[in-house]
Amino acid sequence: MDNSKEFFDELYNSEFTQIEKYVRRMLYDSNAVEDIVQETFFEVYRKREELMKHPNIKGWCDGQKQGDEMGRKAKKVQPGF
């Protein structure tokens, strides 16, 4: 099996619940929560080989989900045209 695939699987299994809980505390829209968690892990999967060498993977994931959350909140307050 590919090491990067194993890396992703382990990270997903160990961090999914924590990331979902964090996002759920910030947003009450369950669809938005699902989207942010999915987007976070999509980025993890896309960058898995790079992240295997990252010194703080949990910190990277935290930053990713916070960025996604802030982007989603900003979209809600922008006036529609």
N, C-alpha and C positions, 0 to 999 in steps of 0.2 A: 504494500500500500504506500502511496505517496505521503511523505512526511508532512507536507503542507496540508494535506487533507486531514491527516490525524491531528495536526495542530489545531485546525479549525474546529474539528469535532470536539476536541477536549475543551477548547475555549468556549464554544457554544454551550456545551453541557455544564460548565462551571460558572458561566457568567449570565446566562439567559435570564434566570429568575431575578437576579440582582438588578440587571438593567431594566427589566420590565417593571419591577417594584419602584425603582427610582422615577421612571417616566410617568408611571401611574400617579405618583404623588404630585407631579407637576401639572398633568393634564387629566381632565375628567372624561374626555371623549375617547371611548375605547377604540374607535377606529384610528384615531390619531396615535394612540399608544402603540397599537399594532404596527402602524406605518413606520414609526420612529424606530422601534425595535428591529423591524425587518430591514430598514435602511441601514441601521448600524451594523447588523450582521452581513448585509450585502457588501458593505465597505470592508469589513473584516475579511470576508472571503476574497474579495477582489485584491486586497493588499496582503494576503496571508503570508506570502514568501518574505515580503519586506518586514512584516510584523514579527516573524519568527526571530528576527535579530533585534527587535526593539527592546530597549532597556526597561520600559514601563508599559506593558501592554494594557493593563487595567486602566492606567491613566489615559492612554490613547482612546480606549473605548469610552471612558467617561467624557472626554472632550468631544468625541463624535456624537454621542447622544445629546449632549448639551447644545451643541451647534444645531443639530436637527430640531431640537425642541424650540430653540430661540427663533429659528427660521420659520417654524410653523406658527408661533405666536405673532411674529411680525406680519405674516400674511393675514392674520385675522384682524389686525388693527389698521391695515392699509385700506383706504377707501376704494371701492370698486368702480371701475370705469366701463 
